[in-house]
């Protein structure tokens, strides 16, 4: 997980200026993407841009100042980079959804980003299609040193009496369920993809004494938690497991941790309510770039401070493309079916 925070662009319009899209005339009809890829920062975007030849740049007022363009190709596949963290994800996604540059009513959205990975359910480079999006940051917290005896951490649900009590979902953003038919289809299309490793990640995973942590990466299905605080370590990761089960009534399995996905979903949900997008057309895939907790005997602190030593960053980026590309290809190649919804079978 990562953080950034800056966005400017709409001010020019408010002051009577204009923002002209290089590849789109002012009177051109809105672009109608078949697929909109959503990345969070430059390295997540680059492979898609290069391999899908996303060479048409369209400026969208309200996107991140760092990533002001949506990139598209002739197959009606586009990509937006939101900027990292919850604020950027929300602002950029809503700006896109409300933009007059695009007609997104039939567009399929694919969030594809790196994440921390739970060694109980994956390894470095593992890609996971999510069913549930769980907000980890929306909790009460006290310093763990002041927690009552028996509490494993200082976290508990808001307006609860203890860490194992499900809270009232007053924020309405604590947990979201993605379209299970879309998740199933995406998984079936990608489940046999061969994923990559680096020498470093292959060596690092072998420190873990159990599968699947010590096995080569593969495509799987499990759930993701979001929060702007990049947590690491055994106790906090175990809290993420408990929290996911609480908020999903025992149905969800926490396996990846990132910052943005609940924010992205909420922005698209609001746009969906006014008919700008279809929230049932959103899929999320995350790739493990680092373990969320250390192997036995390794330092909890070093697991965080030296996360890059694990070698999972480059394989995770590659595997996002390898896992997501079959879905993109199927949508484009069988648009007559996908235009109506998730194809049967």
C-alpha positions as CSV (number, residue, x, y, z in Angstrom):
1,X,0.0,0.0,0.0
2,X,1.1,3.5,-0.7
3,X,0.2,7.2,-0.2
4,X,0.1,10.4,-2.2
5,X,-2.2,13.4,-2.1
6,X,-2.7,16.1,-4.7
7,X,-5.1,16.8,-7.4
8,X,-5.8,20.0,-9.5
9,X,-7.3,20.6,-12.9
10,X,-10.9,21.8,-12.7
11,X,-9.9,25.3,-11.5
12,X,-9.0,26.2,-15.0
13,X,-12.6,25.6,-16.1
14,X,-13.9,27.6,-13.2
15,X,-11.8,30.6,-14.2
16,X,-13.0,30.5,-17.8
17,X,-10.1,28.5,-19.2
18,X,-10.3,25.2,-21.0
19,X,-8.7,21.8,-20.8
20,X,-8.4,20.3,-24.3
21,X,-7.9,16.5,-24.7
22,X,-5.1,16.0,-27.3
23,X,-6.9,13.2,-29.0
24,X,-10.5,14.3,-28.7
25,X,-12.1,17.4,-30.3
26,X,-14.4,19.5,-28.3
27,X,-17.5,18.5,-30.3
28,X,-16.5,14.8,-30.6
29,X,-19.0,12.2,-29.2
30,X,-18.0,10.6,-25.8
31,X,-15.6,7.7,-25.9
32,X,-17.4,4.4,-25.1
33,X,-14.8,2.1,-23.6
34,X,-15.4,-1.6,-23.5
35,X,-12.9,-1.9,-20.6
36,X,-11.6,0.7,-18.2
37,X,-8.5,-0.4,-16.4
38,X,-7.8,1.3,-13.1
39,X,-4.3,1.5,-11.7
40,X,-3.0,3.5,-8.8
41,X,0.5,4.6,-9.7
42,X,2.8,4.6,-12.7
43,X,4.5,1.2,-12.5
44,X,1.0,-0.5,-12.3
45,X,0.0,1.3,-15.5
46,X,3.1,0.9,-17.6
47,X,2.8,-2.7,-18.8
48,X,-0.8,-2.2,-19.9
49,X,0.0,1.0,-21.7
50,X,2.9,-0.6,-23.6
51,X,1.4,-4.0,-24.4
52,X,-2.1,-2.9,-25.2
53,X,-0.8,0.1,-27.2
54,X,-2.8,2.6,-25.2
55,X,-1.5,5.5,-27.2
56,X,-4.6,7.8,-27.4
57,X,-4.5,10.3,-24.5
58,X,-7.6,12.0,-23.2
59,X,-7.4,14.7,-20.6
60,X,-10.1,14.5,-17.9
61,X,-10.7,17.5,-15.6
62,X,-10.4,16.4,-11.9
63,X,-7.9,13.6,-12.4
64,X,-4.7,13.6,-10.4
65,X,-2.2,16.3,-11.4
66,X,0.4,13.5,-11.6
67,X,-1.8,11.4,-13.9
68,X,-4.1,13.8,-15.8
69,X,-4.7,11.5,-18.8
70,X,-6.8,8.5,-19.6
71,X,-5.0,6.3,-22.2
72,X,-7.0,4.3,-24.8
73,X,-6.5,2.1,-27.8
74,X,-8.4,1.3,-31.0
75,X,-10.0,-1.7,-29.3
76,X,-11.9,0.6,-26.9
77,X,-9.7,-0.4,-23.9
78,X,-8.7,2.5,-21.7
79,X,-6.7,3.0,-18.5
80,X,-6.9,5.6,-15.7
81,X,-4.2,6.0,-13.0
82,X,-5.8,7.4,-9.9
83,X,-2.8,8.3,-7.7
84,X,-2.2,6.3,-4.6
85,X,-4.3,6.2,-1.5
86,X,-7.9,6.7,-0.6
87,X,-8.3,10.4,-1.3
88,X,-6.8,10.1,-4.8
89,X,-8.8,7.0,-5.6
90,X,-12.1,8.6,-4.7
91,X,-11.4,11.9,-6.4
92,X,-10.1,10.5,-9.6
93,X,-12.7,7.8,-10.0
94,X,-15.6,10.1,-9.4
95,X,-14.0,12.7,-11.8
96,X,-13.8,10.0,-14.5
97,X,-17.3,8.7,-13.8
98,X,-18.9,12.2,-14.1
99,X,-16.7,13.3,-17.1
100,X,-18.4,14.3,-20.3
101,X,-15.5,12.8,-22.2
102,X,-16.8,9.3,-21.7
103,X,-19.9,7.2,-21.9
104,X,-19.3,4.5,-19.3
105,X,-22.7,2.9,-19.0
106,X,-21.7,-0.4,-20.5
107,X,-18.0,-0.3,-19.6
108,X,-16.4,-3.1,-17.6
109,X,-14.0,-1.8,-14.9
110,X,-10.9,-3.7,-13.8
111,X,-8.9,-2.5,-10.8
112,X,-5.5,-4.1,-11.0
113,X,-2.9,-3.3,-8.3
114,X,-0.2,-4.6,-6.1
115,X,-0.8,-5.5,-2.5
116,X,0.5,-7.2,0.7
117,X,-0.3,-10.9,0.7
118,X,-1.4,-13.3,3.5
119,X,1.0,-16.3,3.5
120,X,-1.9,-18.5,4.5
121,X,-3.6,-17.9,1.2
122,X,-0.9,-16.9,-1.3
123,X,2.8,-16.1,-1.9
124,X,4.8,-13.4,-3.6
125,X,3.4,-12.9,-7.1
126,X,0.0,-14.5,-6.3
127,X,-2.9,-12.8,-8.0
128,X,-6.3,-12.9,-6.2
129,X,-9.7,-12.0,-7.6
130,X,-11.7,-10.4,-4.8
131,X,-15.3,-11.1,-3.8
132,X,-15.5,-8.8,-0.8
133,X,-13.9,-5.4,-0.3
134,X,-13.4,-4.7,3.4
135,X,-12.4,-1.4,4.9
136,X,-9.8,-2.0,7.6
137,X,-9.3,1.6,8.6
138,X,-12.9,2.2,9.8
139,X,-12.4,0.9,13.3
140,X,-11.9,2.2,16.8
141,X,-8.3,2.1,17.9
142,X,-6.4,2.5,21.2
143,X,-2.7,2.0,21.8
144,X,-2.2,-1.8,22.1
145,X,-0.2,-1.2,25.3
146,X,-3.4,0.1,26.9
147,X,-5.7,-2.6,25.6
148,X,-7.5,-4.9,28.1
149,X,-5.9,-8.2,28.8
150,X,-6.9,-10.7,26.2
151,X,-7.2,-8.2,23.3
152,X,-4.6,-9.1,20.6
153,X,-4.4,-5.6,19.3
154,X,-5.9,-2.2,20.1
155,X,-8.5,-2.5,17.3
156,X,-12.3,-3.0,17.7
157,X,-15.3,-2.1,15.7
158,X,-16.8,1.3,16.1
159,X,-19.6,1.3,18.7
160,X,-18.8,-2.2,19.9
161,X,-17.5,-3.5,23.3
162,X,-14.7,-5.7,22.1
163,X,-12.6,-6.9,19.1
164,X,-14.8,-9.9,18.3
165,X,-18.1,-8.0,18.0
166,X,-19.5,-7.0,14.5
167,X,-20.1,-3.3,14.4
168,X,-23.2,-1.6,13.0
169,X,-22.3,-0.6,9.5
170,X,-23.0,3.1,10.0
171,X,-20.6,4.4,7.4
172,X,-22.0,2.3,4.6
173,X,-18.5,1.8,3.1
174,X,-17.2,-0.8,5.5
175,X,-17.8,-3.8,3.2
176,X,-18.8,-4.3,-0.4
177,X,-19.6,-7.4,-2.3
178,X,-18.5,-7.6,-5.9
179,X,-20.5,-9.4,-8.6
180,X,-19.8,-13.1,-8.0
181,X,-20.6,-14.1,-11.6
182,X,-18.0,-11.6,-12.8
183,X,-15.4,-12.8,-10.3
184,X,-16.1,-16.4,-11.3
185,X,-15.8,-15.7,-15.0
186,X,-12.6,-13.7,-14.5
187,X,-11.1,-16.5,-12.5
188,X,-12.0,-19.2,-15.0
189,X,-10.4,-17.2,-17.8
190,X,-7.2,-16.7,-15.9
191,X,-6.8,-19.7,-13.5
192,X,-4.3,-21.6,-15.7
193,X,-2.1,-18.6,-16.4
194,X,1.6,-19.2,-15.6
195,X,2.8,-16.5,-13.2
196,X,6.3,-15.1,-12.9
197,X,8.8,-15.0,-10.1
198,X,12.1,-13.2,-9.5
199,X,15.2,-15.0,-8.1
200,X,14.7,-13.0,-4.9
201,X,11.0,-13.8,-4.5
202,X,11.5,-17.5,-5.2
203,X,14.2,-17.6,-2.5
204,X,12.2,-15.6,0.0
205,X,9.1,-17.7,-0.2
206,X,11.0,-20.8,0.8
207,X,11.6,-19.3,4.3
208,X,7.9,-20.1,5.0
209,X,7.3,-23.6,6.4
210,X,3.9,-24.1,4.8
211,X,1.9,-23.9,1.6
212,X,0.9,-21.9,-0.3
213,X,3.4,-19.4,1.0
214,X,6.4,-21.5,-0.1
215,X,5.0,-22.6,-3.4
216,X,5.2,-20.8,-6.8
217,X,2.5,-18.1,-7.3
218,X,-0.8,-18.9,-8.9
219,X,-4.2,-17.3,-9.5
220,X,-6.7,-17.6,-6.7
221,X,-9.9,-16.1,-5.3
222,X,-9.9,-14.4,-1.9
223,X,-10.7,-11.0,-0.4
224,X,-9.0,-7.7,0.1
225,X,-8.8,-5.1,2.9
226,X,-8.2,-1.4,2.4
227,X,-6.8,1.2,4.6
228,X,-4.5,4.2,4.3
229,X,-2.2,2.9,7.1
230,X,0.2,0.4,5.6
231,X,0.2,-2.2,8.3
232,X,2.6,-5.1,8.7
233,X,3.2,-7.9,11.2
234,X,1.6,-11.0,12.6
235,X,-0.9,-9.5,15.1
236,X,-2.2,-6.8,12.8
237,X,-2.5,-9.2,9.9
238,X,-4.4,-11.7,12.1
239,X,-6.7,-8.8,13.0
240,X,-7.4,-8.3,9.3
241,X,-8.4,-12.0,9.1
242,X,-10.8,-11.6,12.1
243,X,-12.1,-8.3,10.8
244,X,-12.9,-9.7,7.3
245,X,-14.8,-12.6,8.8
246,X,-16.8,-10.3,11.1
247,X,-17.8,-7.9,8.4
248,X,-18.7,-10.7,5.9
249,X,-20.5,-12.9,8.4
250,X,-17.9,-15.6,8.1
251,X,-18.0,-15.7,4.3
252,X,-14.9,-13.7,3.5
253,X,-11.2,-14.7,3.6
254,X,-8.6,-11.9,3.9
255,X,-5.6,-12.4,1.6
256,X,-4.5,-9.1,0.2
257,X,-4.1,-5.6,1.8
258,X,-4.1,-2.3,-0.1
259,X,-5.4,1.2,0.3
260,X,-7.8,2.1,-2.4
261,X,-10.5,-0.4,-3.4
262,X,-13.3,0.6,-1.1
263,X,-12.8,4.2,-2.1
264,X,-12.9,3.3,-5.8
265,X,-16.0,1.2,-5.3
266,X,-17.9,3.9,-3.4
267,X,-17.1,6.5,-6.1
268,X,-18.4,4.1,-8.8
269,X,-21.4,3.2,-6.7
270,X,-22.5,6.8,-6.5
271,X,-22.1,7.1,-10.2
272,X,-24.0,3.9,-10.7
273,X,-27.0,5.3,-8.7
274,X,-27.3,8.1,-11.3
275,X,-26.9,5.8,-14.3
276,X,-23.4,6.9,-15.2
277,X,-21.9,3.4,-14.7
278,X,-23.0,-0.1,-13.8
279,X,-21.5,-1.1,-10.5
280,X,-22.0,-4.8,-11.3
281,X,-19.4,-4.4,-14.0
282,X,-16.4,-4.0,-11.6
283,X,-13.8,-6.6,-11.0
284,X,-10.8,-6.3,-8.7
285,X,-7.5,-8.3,-8.9
286,X,-4.6,-7.7,-6.6
287,X,-1.1,-9.2,-6.8
288,X,1.1,-9.9,-3.8
289,X,4.3,-7.8,-3.8
290,X,5.3,-8.5,-0.2
291,X,4.2,-10.7,2.7
292,X,2.0,-9.0,5.3
293,X,3.8,-10.8,8.2
294,X,7.3,-12.4,8.6
295,X,8.3,-16.0,8.4
296,X,9.0,-17.7,11.8
297,X,12.1,-16.2,13.4
298,X,12.3,-13.1,11.1
299,X,11.9,-9.6,12.6
300,X,8.4,-8.1,12.6
301,X,10.0,-4.7,12.1
302,X,12.3,-5.8,9.2
303,X,9.3,-7.3,7.5
304,X,8.0,-3.8,7.1
305,X,11.2,-1.7,6.8
306,X,12.9,-4.1,4.4
307,X,9.8,-5.2,2.4
308,X,11.6,-4.6,-0.9
309,X,14.1,-7.3,-0.1
310,X,11.4,-9.9,-0.7
311,X,11.7,-9.3,-4.4
312,X,8.0,-9.4,-5.2
313,X,7.4,-6.0,-6.7
314,X,8.4,-6.7,-10.3
315,X,6.7,-10.2,-10.5
316,X,3.5,-8.7,-9.0
317,X,3.4,-6.1,-11.8
318,X,3.9,-8.7,-14.5
319,X,1.4,-11.0,-13.0
320,X,-1.3,-8.4,-12.8
321,X,-1.1,-8.1,-16.6
322,X,-0.9,-11.9,-17.1
323,X,-4.0,-12.4,-14.9
324,X,-6.1,-9.5,-16.1
325,X,-5.4,-9.7,-19.8
326,X,-7.5,-12.8,-20.5
327,X,-10.6,-11.0,-19.1
328,X,-9.8,-7.9,-21.2
329,X,-9.3,-10.0,-24.3
330,X,-12.5,-11.9,-23.8
331,X,-14.6,-8.8,-23.3
332,X,-13.2,-7.2,-26.5
333,X,-13.3,-10.4,-28.5
334,X,-16.8,-11.3,-27.5
335,X,-18.4,-7.9,-27.1
336,X,-21.7,-9.0,-28.4
337,X,-22.1,-11.2,-25.3
338,X,-20.4,-9.0,-22.8
339,X,-22.3,-5.9,-23.8
340,X,-25.4,-7.5,-22.3
341,X,-23.7,-8.8,-19.1
342,X,-21.5,-11.6,-17.9
343,X,-21.7,-14.4,-20.4
344,X,-23.0,-17.7,-19.2
345,X,-20.7,-20.7,-19.0
